[in-house]
Amino acid sequence: MFSLFTDHPLLAALFLLFLDIVLWRVIGARGEYWKLAVRVLIFCLYSLMLFNQGMNPLQAAPWPDDVPLHLAATGLEIGWWLFGARTLTVLLGTLMMQQVGHTGRLLQDLMGALIFLVAIIAALAYVLELPVKGVLATSGALAIIVGLALQSTLSDLFSGIVLNTTKPYQIDDWIAIDGTEGRVLDIDWRATRLQTSQGSMVVIPNSLASKAKITNFSRPSDVHGVAVSLQVSPHARPQKVIEALERATLGCRFLLASPAASVAMKSTSSTGAEYEISGFVASMGQKREVRNQLFDLAFRHLQASGVSLLSSNEASQAAGASRPRALLDTSSIFSTLRQEEKDTFSQNMQLQTFRAGEVILPAGEVSDHLFIIESGVVSVTMQREGQPFEAGRMGPGEVIGEAGVVSEEATLAQFSAKTFCSLYRIDNEFLKPCLDARHDINEAMKNLLDFRRHMAQSLTQAQPKPVLKKGFMQWLRSRT
């Protein structure tokens, strides 16, 4: 087999071309550096065989009298130019991908087209010995005609080059182009493709994108703004509303500590006053969840401060009830109690206050009472692999200590005041008869306990360690 190739080097060169094509498909996309190394090696062997056989790609084939051999040699020399152009394109493309990533794909394609154009002209001039000046003149006239016919397409092309060079956005960025908002799926020769929040795809020509106002929500990559606006009664004292909304921002632990969240009064009129909560999150995917959570927390903290978002009629109806009684009305667990039962309960609820940083209920304690948060923010701390971490934050209306009341179990987390907190305490001697008599409340407490057990188990599990990918360079360093 080897002697066949040594006796017929032209056949061996043709075999190398087919081998390159086959190996390029077999190695696959994961072995990018291996593919490049194999292609460069095969091109070097291909060049060596041609020059050893007396064929120079810078000259015409050396056997004009032997027509079959001359045609075969001419084809192999032309193949050398095209093979070299492809190898150089892949080499430069790999280096470019390391520097600019996928956003340089358009530049890579354009560069590859120029390299192949030069290779074709060189093959026509050196191998086929055609008058290149005439070819260039003809192609220049043809280019003018095509350029006039494709003005808009060429405008999109060069605008795409500008966008890839200046990089106002890249793949997977969330952007808005003249009010059209979506995630960047692709930037090709002609257009930028966006996927909107509704799942549809929008195609924007590059010429329009390069002239339009572009808002990139993904930059900087670790800070994304989120804001919510609320309408409250114009008769509520602004400082009281602002303090309640600031507690609402502290209750949302997904908001970044820096830049810090802020609350501002935007406008006021006889019909209502508008306040805005603004903050920042670490990823775009958190914005919707944080907005919803802020609305809920703002409602609860405003209600705890005596500022209602309800109409004036609804607010006046609740104004006559005491604060413990109002807490029972808003509680998801005790809201099913009859009116006289709520009255009895509210009379046996004791108010306790805690300064910021004070422990309300330590971990491991079996509680003989239940707390209902009246106002403030409570931080929940747990242990994972011996290290404490904040598992969550609680606000007005939520209960603490259900594990000891329902099943006499120790609490799995430590509850401490993050801000100044007011909580109402219900002792077991008043709570037990209610749980025995009202199975719906007993079941609600058990469901809450089961849910918190499941959350505690999932949060305290050890985080899987990431598996480092070992490439060729890591393997080489490990052997040295």
Beta strands, then each sheet from edge to edge (+ up, - down):
strand 1: 174-177
strand 2: 180-187
strand 3: 191-195
strand 4: 201-205
strand 5: 214-216
strand 6: 224-232
strand 7: 262-268
strand 8: 273-281
strand 9: 350-354
strand 10: 359-361
strand 11: 369-375
strand 12: 378-384
strand 13: 387-394
strand 14: 399-400
strand 15: 414-417
strand 16: 421-427
sheet 1: 4+ 3- 2+ 1- 5+
sheet 2: 6+ 8- 7+
sheet 3: 9+ 16- 11+ 14-
sheet 4: 10+ 15- 12+ 13-
end
